[in-house]
Amino acid sequence: LATSRRYAQALLEHLDAKKVTRRAGDAHVLRRRR
């Protein structure tokens, strides 16, 4: 993504809340589809 850290972090936090990604230490990992 060609964006600032500020907006990328907000997007990743939103995806975590929607259960699209999950936190694994310092990384965000895509969840498997059911």
N, C-alpha and C positions, 0 to 999 in steps of 0.2 A: 504494500500500500504506500502510496506517495502522500503521506499525511504526517502531521506532527504527533509526537508522543502523547500529548494531552488528549487528542481525539482518538487515537488508537487505543489508549488505555480505557477510555470511556466505552468504546465499542466492545472490547474484550470483557469488561465487567458486565455489560448488557447481555452478551452471549452467555456468560456464566449464569446469570440470573434466569435466563430462558432455557437453561439446561442444554444448550447447544455445545458448549465447551465446559471443561472442568479444570480446576487448578490442580497442578501436580508440582508442588514445590514453587519455583518461580515461573513455571511455564503454564500455558493454557493449552489443553489437549482436547481435540474433538471427541465427543462421545459417540459411541456406536449407535446406529439407528436400530430401532426394534422392529 
